[in-house]
Amino acid sequence: MITVAIIGGSGLTNLKNLRITRREVVRTPYGEPSAPMVHGELAGQQVVFLPRHGAGHTIPPHDVNYRANLWAIRQTGVSKVIAVNAVGGITPDYLEPGSLVIPDQIVDYTWGRAHTFFGSEHKQVTHVDFTEPYSELLRKALIAGASSAGLAVRARGTYAATQGPRFESAAEILRLERDGCDIVGMTGMPEASLARELELYYASISVVVNPAAGKVQGTIELKDIEQYLQSGMTKVRTLLEHAIPRIAQTASSAVTV
């Protein structure tokens, strides 16, 4: 039985500590997922891994087929999803590159993305509660896993989901900060809300790879981001090893428990 699905973001196109057992090409009513599903064993648990940007990191954030990805994950029979997101830090406590955040809220600034399974083709209008966008059940397991691994994490934070693929202007970051956002990324939505529509448990490990625009002197340098992506993803792999056995032990009584 598969314990959890992991959606890898920038810097995590593969899991080095995953013992791969097979790859599966999945077709969905919404088109092709980003890549074949990679089945394997991690920390003694059966997991499935999907690289969000494709196996060669070729799909930009606004072109990811989020609906196909989430639908394919649900087809595997898994109900718990851990997403990994690279982000920029906005507020003072979230600026340190390489640090980990387990967000509890999200604000959507994206546009033009296929963002729902309940479009006009449905005969009945469907509304889904999104008060708490991340599963508290999974967030607690991730926070406990980080503690057991000796990893420092920010246990709360508001994620600003922007359109990309460009980085934000300094004025845009000030706006996000005024809106109450702590971190900014390009892939948090509509992934989180689609997971909710499919009644999947969903949580994020967000890796701060740079202070956001205007938060430090100069421009954002990709070489610096690459450095912190590597160190941050090493922490993510360690965190997953400690958190996944805990997730396997959790009950599945409600999506937001």
LOLUMDREN-776124 format. One line per 2 residues: for each residue x, y, z of N, C-alpha, C, CB. Coordinates in nm, 2 decimals. Glycine has a CB too. Layout:
N
X/Y/Z/X/Y/Z/X/Y/Z/X/Y/Z | ...
This chain:
257
0.08/-0.12/0.00/0.00/0.00/0.00/0.09/0.13/0.00/-0.10/0.00/0.12 | 0.06/0.22/-0.09/0.14/0.34/-0.10/0.10/0.43/0.02/0.11/0.41/-0.23
0.20/0.48/0.09/0.19/0.57/0.21/0.16/0.71/0.17/0.31/0.56/0.30 | 0.24/0.76/0.08/0.23/0.90/0.05/0.28/0.93/-0.10/0.32/0.99/0.15
0.23/1.03/-0.16/0.29/1.08/-0.28/0.37/1.21/-0.26/0.17/1.11/-0.39 | 0.48/1.22/-0.32/0.57/1.33/-0.31/0.58/1.40/-0.44/0.71/1.29/-0.26
0.55/1.53/-0.44/0.56/1.61/-0.56/0.69/1.69/-0.55/0.43/1.71/-0.59 | 0.79/1.66/-0.63/0.91/1.73/-0.63/0.91/1.86/-0.70/1.02/1.65/-0.68
0.97/1.97/-0.65/0.98/2.10/-0.71/1.12/2.12/-0.77/0.94/2.21/-0.62 | 1.15/2.25/-0.79/1.28/2.29/-0.84/1.39/2.23/-0.75/1.29/2.44/-0.85
1.49/2.17/-0.80/1.59/2.11/-0.72/1.57/1.97/-0.68/1.62/2.19/-0.61 | 1.44/1.92/-0.70/1.41/1.78/-0.65/1.34/1.71/-0.77/1.32/1.79/-0.53
1.42/1.69/-0.87/1.36/1.61/-0.99/1.38/1.46/-0.96/1.43/1.65/-1.12 | 1.45/1.42/-0.86/1.46/1.28/-0.82/1.49/1.27/-0.67/1.57/1.21/-0.90
1.46/1.16/-0.61/1.49/1.14/-0.47/1.60/1.04/-0.46/1.36/1.08/-0.39 | 1.72/1.08/-0.42/1.83/1.00/-0.41/1.82/0.88/-0.31/1.96/1.08/-0.38
1.74/0.91/-0.21/1.72/0.80/-0.11/1.60/0.72/-0.14/1.71/0.87/0.03 | 1.54/0.72/-0.26/1.43/0.64/-0.30/1.48/0.51/-0.37/1.33/0.72/-0.38
1.44/0.40/-0.32/1.47/0.27/-0.39/1.36/0.25/-0.49/1.48/0.15/-0.29 | 1.39/0.27/-0.62/1.28/0.27/-0.72/1.25/0.12/-0.75/1.33/0.34/-0.85
1.12/0.10/-0.76/1.07/-0.04/-0.80/1.01/-0.04/-0.94/0.97/-0.08/-0.70 | 0.95/0.07/-0.98/0.89/0.07/-1.12/0.85/0.22/-1.15/0.77/-0.02/-1.13
0.83/0.24/-1.28/0.78/0.37/-1.33/0.65/0.34/-1.40/0.88/0.44/-1.42 | 0.56/0.43/-1.39/0.42/0.41/-1.44/0.38/0.53/-1.52/0.32/0.38/-1.33
0.35/0.51/-1.65/0.29/0.62/-1.73/0.14/0.62/-1.71/0.32/0.59/-1.88 | 0.09/0.73/-1.66/-0.05/0.75/-1.63/-0.12/0.85/-1.72/-0.07/0.79/-1.48
-0.23/0.81/-1.78/-0.31/0.90/-1.86/-0.44/0.95/-1.78/-0.35/0.84/-1.99 | -0.47/1.07/-1.80/-0.58/1.13/-1.73/-0.68/1.20/-1.82/-0.54/1.22/-1.62
-0.80/1.23/-1.78/-0.90/1.30/-1.86/-0.85/1.45/-1.88/-1.03/1.31/-1.79 | -0.74/1.49/-1.81/-0.69/1.63/-1.82/-0.56/1.63/-1.89/-0.68/1.69/-1.68
-0.52/1.53/-1.96/-0.39/1.53/-2.03/-0.28/1.45/-1.96/-0.35/1.67/-2.06 | -0.16/1.48/-2.00/-0.05/1.40/-1.95/0.01/1.47/-1.82/0.06/1.39/-2.05
0.04/1.39/-1.72/0.11/1.45/-1.60/0.25/1.50/-1.64/0.12/1.35/-1.49 | 0.32/1.56/-1.55/0.45/1.62/-1.58/0.55/1.51/-1.62/0.50/1.69/-1.47
0.54/1.39/-1.57/0.63/1.28/-1.59/0.57/1.15/-1.55/0.77/1.31/-1.52 | 0.63/1.04/-1.59/0.58/0.91/-1.53/0.59/0.91/-1.38/0.66/0.79/-1.59
0.50/0.84/-1.32/0.50/0.82/-1.17/0.61/0.72/-1.13/0.36/0.77/-1.12 | 0.70/0.76/-1.04/0.81/0.68/-0.99/0.77/0.61/-0.86/0.94/0.76/-0.98
0.75/0.48/-0.86/0.71/0.40/-0.74/0.84/0.35/-0.68/0.62/0.29/-0.78 | 0.84/0.35/-0.54/0.96/0.30/-0.47/0.94/0.29/-0.32/1.07/0.38/-0.51
1.05/0.27/-0.26/1.05/0.26/-0.11/1.14/0.36/-0.05/1.09/0.11/-0.07 | 1.08/0.43/0.05/1.16/0.53/0.12/1.13/0.52/0.27/1.12/0.68/0.07
1.23/0.51/0.35/1.21/0.49/0.50/1.12/0.37/0.53/1.16/0.62/0.56 | 1.13/0.27/0.45/1.05/0.15/0.48/0.91/0.16/0.44/1.06/0.12/0.62
0.87/0.26/0.37/0.73/0.28/0.32/0.72/0.29/0.17/0.67/0.41/0.39 | 0.61/0.24/0.12/0.59/0.25/-0.03/0.54/0.40/-0.06/0.48/0.15/-0.07
0.61/0.46/-0.15/0.58/0.60/-0.19/0.58/0.61/-0.34/0.68/0.70/-0.13 | 0.52/0.72/-0.39/0.52/0.75/-0.53/0.57/0.89/-0.55/0.38/0.73/-0.60
0.66/0.91/-0.64/0.72/1.04/-0.66/0.69/1.10/-0.80/0.87/1.03/-0.64 | 0.66/1.23/-0.81/0.63/1.29/-0.93/0.70/1.42/-0.94/0.47/1.31/-0.95
0.79/1.44/-1.04/0.86/1.57/-1.05/0.77/1.67/-1.12/0.99/1.55/-1.13 | 0.74/1.78/-1.05/0.64/1.88/-1.10/0.68/1.94/-1.23/0.62/1.99/-0.99
0.80/1.97/-1.25/0.85/2.04/-1.37/0.90/1.94/-1.48/0.96/2.13/-1.33 | 0.87/1.81/-1.46/0.92/1.71/-1.56/1.05/1.66/-1.52/0.93/1.77/-1.70
1.09/1.54/-1.57/1.21/1.47/-1.53/1.33/1.55/-1.56/1.22/1.34/-1.60 | 1.33/1.64/-1.66/1.44/1.72/-1.69/1.43/1.86/-1.66/1.47/1.71/-1.84
1.33/1.89/-1.57/1.30/2.03/-1.53/1.28/2.12/-1.65/1.41/2.08/-1.43 | 1.19/2.09/-1.73/1.16/2.16/-1.86/1.03/2.24/-1.86/1.17/2.07/-1.97
0.94/2.21/-1.76/0.81/2.27/-1.76/0.81/2.39/-1.67/0.70/2.17/-1.72 | 0.78/2.51/-1.71/0.78/2.63/-1.63/0.65/2.63/-1.54/0.78/2.76/-1.71
0.65/2.70/-1.43/0.54/2.70/-1.33/0.40/2.72/-1.39/0.56/2.80/-1.22 | 0.39/2.81/-1.48/0.26/2.85/-1.54/0.21/2.74/-1.64/0.26/2.98/-1.60
0.30/2.65/-1.68/0.26/2.55/-1.78/0.24/2.41/-1.72/0.36/2.55/-1.89 | 0.27/2.40/-1.59/0.25/2.27/-1.53/0.10/2.23/-1.54/0.30/2.27/-1.38
0.08/2.10/-1.57/-0.06/2.05/-1.58/-0.10/2.00/-1.44/-0.07/1.93/-1.69 | -0.13/2.09/-1.36/-0.16/2.06/-1.22/-0.28/1.96/-1.20/-0.19/2.19/-1.14
-0.38/1.98/-1.29/-0.49/1.89/-1.28/-0.45/1.75/-1.31/-0.60/1.94/-1.38 | -0.38/1.73/-1.42/-0.33/1.59/-1.45/-0.25/1.53/-1.35/-0.26/1.59/-1.59
-0.16/1.61/-1.29/-0.07/1.56/-1.18/-0.15/1.51/-1.06/0.03/1.67/-1.14 | -0.24/1.59/-1.01/-0.32/1.55/-0.89/-0.41/1.44/-0.93/-0.40/1.67/-0.84
-0.47/1.44/-1.05/-0.56/1.33/-1.08/-0.48/1.20/-1.09/-0.63/1.36/-1.22 | -0.36/1.20/-1.15/-0.28/1.08/-1.16/-0.24/1.03/-1.02/-0.15/1.11/-1.24
-0.21/1.12/-0.93/-0.18/1.08/-0.80/-0.30/1.01/-0.73/-0.13/1.20/-0.71 | -0.42/1.07/-0.75/-0.53/1.00/-0.69/-0.56/0.86/-0.75/-0.66/1.09/-0.70
-0.53/0.85/-0.88/-0.55/0.72/-0.94/-0.46/0.61/-0.88/-0.52/0.73/-1.09 | -0.35/0.65/-0.82/-0.27/0.55/-0.76/-0.33/0.49/-0.63/-0.13/0.60/-0.73
-0.43/0.56/-0.58/-0.49/0.52/-0.46/-0.44/0.58/-0.33/-0.48/0.37/-0.44 | -0.34/0.67/-0.35/-0.28/0.74/-0.23/-0.37/0.86/-0.20/-0.14/0.79/-0.26
-0.38/0.89/-0.07/-0.46/1.00/-0.02/-0.38/1.11/0.04/-0.57/0.95/0.08 | -0.25/1.09/0.06/-0.17/1.19/0.13/-0.06/1.24/0.03/-0.11/1.14/0.26
-0.04/1.37/0.02/0.05/1.43/-0.07/0.14/1.53/0.00/-0.03/1.50/-0.19 | 0.27/1.52/-0.02/0.37/1.61/0.03/0.43/1.68/-0.09/0.48/1.55/0.12
0.41/1.81/-0.10/0.46/1.89/-0.20/0.59/1.96/-0.16/0.36/2.00/-0.25 | 0.69/1.97/-0.24/0.81/2.04/-0.21/0.82/2.17/-0.30/0.94/1.95/-0.23
0.84/2.28/-0.24/0.83/2.41/-0.32/0.96/2.49/-0.28/0.70/2.49/-0.28 | 1.02/2.55/-0.39/1.13/2.64/-0.37/1.06/2.78/-0.36/1.23/2.64/-0.48
1.11/2.86/-0.26/1.04/2.99/-0.24/1.14/3.10/-0.21/0.94/2.98/-0.12 | 1.10/3.22/-0.22/1.18/3.34/-0.17/1.12/3.38/-0.03/1.17/3.45/-0.27
1.21/3.44/0.05/1.17/3.48/0.18/1.13/3.63/0.18/1.28/3.47/0.28 | 1.02/3.66/0.24/0.97/3.80/0.24/0.98/3.87/0.38/0.82/3.80/0.20
0.93/3.81/0.48/0.93/3.88/0.61/1.06/3.84/0.69/0.81/3.84/0.70 | 1.10/3.92/0.79/1.23/3.90/0.85/1.27/3.76/0.90/1.25/4.00/0.96
1.17/3.69/0.95/1.20/3.56/1.01/1.21/3.45/0.90/1.09/3.52/1.11 | 1.19/3.49/0.77/1.18/3.39/0.67/1.29/3.42/0.56/1.04/3.38/0.61
1.39/3.50/0.59/1.48/3.54/0.48/1.60/3.45/0.47/1.53/3.68/0.52 | 1.63/3.36/0.56/1.75/3.29/0.56/1.75/3.18/0.45/1.78/3.22/0.70
1.84/3.19/0.35/1.84/3.09/0.25/1.88/2.95/0.30/1.94/3.13/0.14 | 1.81/2.85/0.25/1.83/2.71/0.29/1.74/2.67/0.41/1.97/2.70/0.34
1.66/2.76/0.46/1.58/2.73/0.57/1.45/2.66/0.52/1.54/2.85/0.66 | 1.38/2.59/0.61/1.26/2.52/0.57/1.14/2.58/0.64/1.27/2.37/0.61
1.03/2.58/0.57/0.90/2.63/0.62/0.79/2.53/0.59/0.87/2.77/0.55 | 0.70/2.51/0.69/0.58/2.43/0.67/0.47/2.52/0.67/0.57/2.32/0.78
0.42/2.58/0.56/0.32/2.68/0.56/0.19/2.63/0.61/0.31/2.75/0.42 | 0.11/2.73/0.66/-0.03/2.69/0.70/-0.13/2.77/0.63/-0.04/2.71/0.85
-0.09/2.87/0.55/-0.19/2.95/0.48/-0.13/2.99/0.34/-0.23/3.08/0.55 | -0.22/3.03/0.25/-0.17/3.06/0.11/-0.26/3.17/0.05/-0.17/2.93/0.02
-0.20/3.25/-0.03/-0.27/3.36/-0.10/-0.24/3.34/-0.25/-0.24/3.50/-0.05 | -0.34/3.33/-0.33/-0.33/3.30/-0.48/-0.33/3.43/-0.56/-0.44/3.21/-0.52
-0.21/3.46/-0.63/-0.20/3.57/-0.72/-0.18/3.52/-0.86/-0.08/3.66/-0.68 | -0.20/3.39/-0.89/-0.19/3.34/-1.02/-0.31/3.37/-1.11/-0.16/3.19/-1.02
-0.29/3.36/-1.24/-0.40/3.38/-1.33/-0.39/3.29/-1.45/-0.41/3.53/-1.37 | -0.50/3.26/-1.52/-0.50/3.19/-1.64/-0.46/3.04/-1.63/-0.40/3.25/-1.73
-0.45/2.99/-1.51/-0.42/2.84/-1.50/-0.55/2.77/-1.48/-0.33/2.82/-1.38 | -0.55/2.64/-1.54/-0.66/2.56/-1.52/-0.67/2.52/-1.37/-0.66/2.43/-1.61
-0.76/2.58/-1.30/-0.75/2.58/-1.15/-0.86/2.50/-1.08/-0.75/2.71/-1.10 | -0.95/2.43/-1.15/-1.05/2.36/-1.09/-1.10/2.23/-1.17/-1.17/2.45/-1.06
-1.15/2.13/-1.10/-1.21/2.02/-1.16/-1.36/2.04/-1.18/-1.19/1.89/-1.08 | -1.41/2.16/-1.13/-1.56/2.18/-1.13/-1.59/2.30/-1.22/-1.60/2.21/-0.98
-1.56/2.29/-1.34/-1.58/2.39/-1.44/-1.73/2.39/-1.49/-1.49/2.38/-1.56 | -1.75/2.47/-1.59/-1.89/2.49/-1.64/-1.95/2.37/-1.71/-1.89/2.60/-1.74
-1.86/2.27/-1.74/-1.91/2.14/-1.80/-1.99/2.06/-1.70/-1.79/2.06/-1.85 | -1.98/2.09/-1.57/-2.06/2.02/-1.47/-2.20/2.08/-1.46/-1.98/2.03/-1.33
-2.29/2.00/-1.43/-2.43/2.05/-1.43/-2.46/2.12/-1.30/-2.53/1.93/-1.45 | -2.38/2.10/-1.20/-2.41/2.16/-1.07/-2.29/2.24/-1.02/-2.45/2.05/-0.96
-2.31/2.36/-0.97/-2.20/2.44/-0.92/-2.15/2.38/-0.79/-2.25/2.59/-0.90 | -2.02/2.36/-0.78/-1.96/2.30/-0.66/-1.87/2.40/-0.59/-1.89/2.17/-0.69
-1.89/2.42/-0.46/-1.80/2.50/-0.38/-1.72/2.41/-0.28/-1.87/2.62/-0.31 | -1.60/2.44/-0.26/-1.51/2.36/-0.17/-1.46/2.45/-0.07/-1.40/2.28/-0.25
-1.47/2.41/0.06/-1.41/2.49/0.17/-1.26/2.49/0.16/-1.46/2.44/0.31 | -1.20/2.61/0.18/-1.05/2.62/0.17/-1.00/2.70/0.28/-1.01/2.68/0.03
-1.07/2.71/0.39/-1.03/2.79/0.51/-0.89/2.76/0.55/-1.13/2.77/0.62 | -0.87/2.63/0.57/-0.73/2.58/0.61/-0.68/2.50/0.49/-0.74/2.49/0.74
-0.59/2.57/0.40/-0.55/2.51/0.28/-0.46/2.39/0.29/-0.49/2.61/0.19 | -0.40/2.37/0.40/-0.30/2.26/0.42/-0.36/2.17/0.53/-0.16/2.31/0.46
-0.33/2.04/0.51/-0.38/1.94/0.61/-0.30/1.95/0.74/-0.36/1.80/0.55 | -0.37/1.98/0.85/-0.30/1.99/0.98/-0.24/1.85/1.02/-0.40/2.04/1.08
-0.30/1.75/0.98/-0.25/1.61/1.00/-0.11/1.60/0.95/-0.35/1.51/0.94 | -0.09/1.63/0.82/0.04/1.62/0.76/0.14/1.72/0.81/0.02/1.63/0.61
0.09/1.85/0.83/0.18/1.95/0.89/0.24/1.90/1.02/0.10/2.08/0.90 | 0.16/1.85/1.11/0.21/1.80/1.24/0.31/1.69/1.22/0.09/1.75/1.32
0.29/1.60/1.12/0.38/1.49/1.10/0.51/1.54/1.04/0.32/1.39/1.00 | 0.51/1.65/0.96/0.63/1.71/0.90/0.71/1.78/1.01/0.60/1.80/0.79
0.64/1.85/1.10/0.70/1.93/1.21/0.77/1.83/1.30/0.60/2.02/1.28 | 0.70/1.72/1.34/0.75/1.62/1.43/0.87/1.55/1.36/0.64/1.52/1.47
0.86/1.52/1.23/0.97/1.46/1.16/1.10/1.55/1.16/0.93/1.43/1.02 | 1.08/1.68/1.15/1.19/1.77/1.15/1.25/1.77/1.29/1.14/1.91/1.11
1.17/1.77/1.39/1.23/1.77/1.53/1.31/1.64/1.55/1.11/1.78/1.63 | 1.26/1.53/1.51/1.33/1.40/1.53/1.46/1.40/1.45/1.25/1.28/1.50
1.46/1.47/1.34/1.58/1.48/1.25/1.68/1.59/1.30/1.55/1.50/1.11 | 1.64/1.67/1.39/1.73/1.78/1.44/1.73/1.89/1.34/1.87/1.73/1.46
1.63/1.91/1.26/1.62/2.01/1.16/1.53/2.13/1.21/1.56/1.96/1.02 | 1.58/2.25/1.20/1.50/2.36/1.23/1.40/2.39/1.12/1.59/2.49/1.26
1.27/2.42/1.15/1.17/2.46/1.05/1.09/2.57/1.11/1.08/2.33/1.01 | 1.03/2.65/1.02/0.93/2.74/1.06/0.80/2.67/1.05/0.93/2.87/0.97
0.73/2.66/1.16/0.61/2.57/1.17/0.48/2.64/1.11/0.58/2.53/1.31 | 0.49/2.77/1.08/0.38/2.84/1.02/0.43/2.94/0.92/0.29/2.91/1.13
0.35/2.98/0.83/0.38/3.09/0.73/0.28/3.09/0.62/0.52/3.05/0.67 | 0.27/3.21/0.56/0.17/3.23/0.45/0.25/3.24/0.32/0.09/3.36/0.48
0.21/3.15/0.23/0.27/3.13/0.10/0.20/3.22/0.00/0.27/2.98/0.06 | 0.27/3.31/-0.07/0.21/3.39/-0.18/0.25/3.31/-0.31/0.27/3.53/-0.18
0.14/3.27/-0.38/0.16/3.20/-0.51/0.15/3.30/-0.62/0.06/3.09/-0.53 | 0.26/3.32/-0.70/0.26/3.42/-0.81/0.28/3.35/-0.94/0.38/3.52/-0.79
0.26/3.42/-1.05/0.24/3.36/-1.18/0.37/3.31/-1.24/0.18/3.46/-1.27 | 0.48/3.38/-1.22/0.61/3.34/-1.28/0.59/3.35/-1.44/0.65/3.20/-1.24
0.70/3.30/-1.51/0.82/3.25/-1.45/0.92/3.35/-1.41/0.89/3.16/-1.56 | 0.89/3.48/-1.43/0.99/3.58/-1.39/0.97/3.60/-1.23/0.95/3.72/-1.46
1.08/3.65/-1.17/1.07/3.69/-1.03/0.99/3.82/-1.02/1.21/3.70/-0.97 | 0.95/3.84/-0.90/0.87/3.96/-0.87/0.95/4.09/-0.86/0.80/3.94/-0.74
0.89/4.20/-0.88/0.96/4.33/-0.86/0.96/4.36/-0.71/0.89/4.45/-0.94 | 1.05/4.45/-0.67/1.05/4.49/-0.53/0.92/4.55/-0.48/1.17/4.60/-0.51
0.85/4.62/-0.56/0.72/4.68/-0.53/0.62/4.57/-0.51/0.67/4.78/-0.63 | 0.62/4.46/-0.59/0.53/4.35/-0.58/0.55/4.28/-0.45/0.54/4.25/-0.70
0.68/4.26/-0.41/0.71/4.20/-0.28/0.66/4.28/-0.17/0.86/4.17/-0.27 | 0.67/4.41/-0.17/0.62/4.50/-0.07/0.47/4.48/-0.06/0.65/4.64/-0.09
0.40/4.47/-0.17/0.26/4.44/-0.17/0.22/4.31/-0.10/0.20/4.44/-0.31 | 0.30/4.20/-0.14/0.28/4.07/-0.08/0.30/4.08/0.08/0.37/3.97/-0.14
0.40/4.15/0.12/0.42/4.17/0.26/0.31/4.24/0.33/0.56/4.24/0.29 | 0.26/4.34/0.27/0.14/4.42/0.32/0.02/4.32/0.33/0.11/4.54/0.24
0.01/4.23/0.24/-0.10/4.13/0.24/-0.08/4.02/0.35/-0.11/4.07/0.10 | 0.03/4.02/0.41/0.05/3.92/0.52/0.13/3.80/0.48/-0.08/3.88/0.57
0.19/3.80/0.36/0.26/3.68/0.31/0.41/3.68/0.37/0.27/3.68/0.16 | 0.46/3.56/0.40/0.59/3.54/0.45/0.69/3.49/0.35/0.59/3.45/0.57
0.64/3.41/0.25/0.72/3.35/0.15/0.65/3.36/0.02/0.76/3.20/0.19 | 0.73/3.35/-0.09/0.67/3.36/-0.22/0.72/3.25/-0.32/0.69/3.50/-0.28
0.63/3.19/-0.39/0.67/3.09/-0.49/0.58/3.09/-0.61/0.67/2.95/-0.42 | 0.60/3.00/-0.70/0.52/3.00/-0.83/0.44/2.88/-0.85/0.62/3.02/-0.94
0.45/2.78/-0.76/0.38/2.65/-0.78/0.28/2.61/-0.67/0.49/2.55/-0.80 | 0.26/2.69/-0.58/0.17/2.65/-0.47/0.02/2.64/-0.51/0.18/2.75/-0.35
-0.02/2.72/-0.61/-0.15/2.72/-0.66/-0.15/2.71/-0.81/-0.23/2.85/-0.61 | -0.25/2.63/-0.86/-0.37/2.58/-0.80/-0.35/2.44/-0.74/-0.48/2.57/-0.90
-0.23/2.40/-0.72/-0.20/2.26/-0.67/-0.27/2.23/-0.54/-0.05/2.24/-0.65 | -0.26/2.33/-0.45/-0.32/2.30/-0.31/-0.47/2.29/-0.32/-0.28/2.41/-0.22
-0.54/2.38/-0.40/-0.68/2.38/-0.41/-0.73/2.26/-0.49/-0.73/2.51/-0.47 | -0.66/2.22/-0.59/-0.70/2.10/-0.66/-0.69/1.97/-0.58/-0.61/2.08/-0.79
-0.59/1.97/-0.49/-0.58/1.86/-0.40/-0.71/1.86/-0.30/-0.45/1.87/-0.31 | -0.75/1.97/-0.26/-0.87/1.98/-0.18/-0.99/1.93/-0.25/-0.89/2.12/-0.12
-1.00/1.97/-0.38/-1.12/1.93/-0.45/-1.13/1.78/-0.47/-1.12/2.00/-0.59 | -1.01/1.72/-0.47/-1.00/1.57/-0.48/-1.01/1.50/-0.35/-0.88/1.53/-0.56
-1.02/1.58/-0.24/-1.03/1.53/-0.10/-0.90/1.46/-0.07/-1.15/1.44/-0.09 | -0.79/1.51/-0.11/-0.66/1.46/-0.07/-0.60/1.54/0.04/-0.56/1.46/-0.19
-0.53/1.47/0.13/-0.45/1.54/0.23/-0.33/1.60/0.16/-0.40/1.44/0.35 | -0.30/1.73/0.19/-0.19/1.80/0.12/-0.12/1.89/0.21/-0.25/1.87/0.00
0.01/1.89/0.21/0.10/1.98/0.28/0.22/2.01/0.21/0.13/1.93/0.43 | 0.29/2.12/0.24/0.41/2.16/0.17/0.53/2.17/0.26/0.38/2.30/0.10
0.64/2.13/0.20/0.77/2.17/0.26/0.83/2.27/0.17/0.87/2.04/0.27 | 0.84/2.40/0.22/0.89/2.51/0.14/1.03/2.54/0.17/0.80/2.63/0.15
1.12/2.54/0.07/1.26/2.57/0.09/1.29/2.71/0.05/1.34/2.46/0.02 | 1.34/2.79/0.14/1.38/2.93/0.11/1.51/2.92/0.04/1.39/3.02/0.24
1.51/2.97/-0.09/1.64/2.97/-0.17/1.69/3.11/-0.19/1.61/2.90/-0.30 | 1.62/3.21/-0.15/1.67/3.35/-0.17/1.58/3.44/-0.10/1.68/3.39/-0.32
1.64/3.56/-0.05/1.55/3.67/0.00/1.48/3.72/-0.13/1.63/3.78/0.07 | 1.35/3.76/-0.11/1.28/3.80/-0.22/1.33/3.94/-0.27/1.13/3.81/-0.19
1.28/3.99/-0.39/1.33/4.11/-0.45/1.31/4.23/-0.35/1.25/4.14/-0.58 | 1.42/4.30/-0.35/1.42/4.42/-0.26/1.45/4.40/-0.12/1.29/4.49/-0.27
1.47/4.27/-0.08/1.50/4.24/0.06/1.65/4.24/0.09/1.44/4.11/0.10 | 1.73/4.24/-0.01/1.88/4.26/0.01/1.92/4.35/-0.10/1.95/4.12/0.01
2.05/4.40/-0.09/2.11/4.48/-0.20/2.13/4.39/-0.32/2.24/4.54/-0.15 | 2.11/4.46/-0.44/2.14/4.39/-0.57/2.03/4.31/-0.62/2.26/4.30/-0.55
2.06/4.23/-0.72/1.96/4.15/-0.79/1.96/4.00/-0.74/1.98/4.16/-0.94 | 1.86/3.93/-0.78/1.86/3.79/-0.75/1.95/3.71/-0.85/1.71/3.73/-0.75
2.05/3.64/-0.80/2.14/3.56/-0.88/2.11/3.41/-0.88/2.29/3.59/-0.83 | 2.09/3.36/-1.00/2.06/3.22/-1.01/2.16/3.13/-0.95/2.03/3.18/-1.16
2.29/3.17/-0.96/2.40/3.08/-0.90/2.38/3.07/-0.75/2.54/3.14/-0.94 | 2.33/3.17/-0.69/2.31/3.17/-0.54/2.19/3.08/-0.51/2.29/3.31/-0.49
2.09/3.09/-0.59/1.97/3.00/-0.57/2.01/2.86/-0.59/1.86/3.04/-0.68 | 2.09/2.82/-0.69/2.13/2.69/-0.71/2.20/2.63/-0.59/2.22/2.67/-0.83
2.29/2.71/-0.53/2.36/2.67/-0.41/2.27/2.63/-0.30/2.46/2.78/-0.37 | 2.17/2.72/-0.27/2.08/2.69/-0.16/1.97/2.59/-0.19/2.01/2.82/-0.12
1.94/2.57/-0.32/1.86/2.46/-0.36/1.92/2.33/-0.32/1.83/2.46/-0.51 | 2.05/2.31/-0.35/2.11/2.19/-0.32/2.12/2.16/-0.17/2.26/2.19/-0.37
2.15/2.26/-0.09/2.16/2.24/0.05/2.02/2.22/0.11/2.23/2.35/0.12 | 1.92/2.30/0.06/1.79/2.28/0.11/1.73/2.15/0.08/1.70/2.39/0.05
1.75/2.10/-0.04/1.69/1.97/-0.08/1.76/1.85/0.00/1.71/1.95/-0.23 | 1.88/1.87/0.04/1.94/1.77/0.12/1.86/1.76/0.26/2.09/1.80/0.15
1.82/1.88/0.31/1.74/1.88/0.43/1.61/1.82/0.40/1.73/2.02/0.48 | 1.55/1.84/0.29/1.42/1.79/0.26/1.42/1.64/0.25/1.37/1.84/0.12
1.52/1.58/0.19/1.54/1.43/0.19/1.55/1.37/0.33/1.66/1.39/0.11 | 1.62/1.44/0.42/1.63/1.40/0.55/1.50/1.41/0.63/1.74/1.48/0.63
1.43/1.52/0.61/1.30/1.54/0.67/1.20/1.43/0.62/1.25/1.68/0.64 | 1.20/1.40/0.49/1.11/1.30/0.44/1.13/1.16/0.51/1.12/1.29/0.29
1.26/1.13/0.53/1.29/1.00/0.59/1.24/0.99/0.73/1.45/0.98/0.59 | 1.23/1.10/0.80/1.18/1.10/0.94/1.03/1.12/0.94/1.25/1.20/1.02
0.97/1.19/0.84/0.83/1.22/0.85/0.74/1.11/0.79/0.80/1.35/0.78 | 0.79/1.04/0.69/0.70/0.94/0.62/0.66/0.83/0.71/0.78/0.89/0.50
0.74/0.77/0.79/0.69/0.67/0.88/0.59/0.72/0.98/0.81/0.61/0.96 | 0.59/0.85/1.02/0.49/0.91/1.10/0.36/0.92/1.02/0.54/1.04/1.15
0.37/0.97/0.90/0.26/0.98/0.81/0.19/0.85/0.79/0.29/1.04/0.67 | 0.26/0.74/0.78/0.21/0.61/0.76/0.12/0.57/0.88/0.31/0.51/0.74
0.15/0.62/1.00/0.08/0.58/1.12/-0.04/0.67/1.15/0.18/0.59/1.24 | -0.06/0.78/1.07/-0.17/0.87/1.10/-0.30/0.81/1.05/-0.14/1.00/1.03
-0.41/0.85/1.11/-0.54/0.81/1.07/-0.58/0.89/0.96/-0.64/0.82/1.19 | -0.68/0.85/0.88/-0.73/0.92/0.76/-0.88/0.95/0.78/-0.71/0.84/0.64
-0.91/1.02/0.89/-1.06/1.04/0.91/-1.11/1.16/0.84/-1.08/1.06/1.06 | -1.02/1.27/0.81/-1.07/1.39/0.74/-0.96/1.46/0.68/-1.14/1.48/0.84
-0.98/1.53/0.57/-0.88/1.59/0.49/-0.80/1.69/0.58/-0.93/1.65/0.37 | -0.87/1.77/0.66/-0.81/1.88/0.73/-0.77/1.85/0.88/-0.89/2.00/0.72
-0.79/1.72/0.92/-0.76/1.69/1.06/-0.61/1.71/1.09/-0.80/1.54/1.08
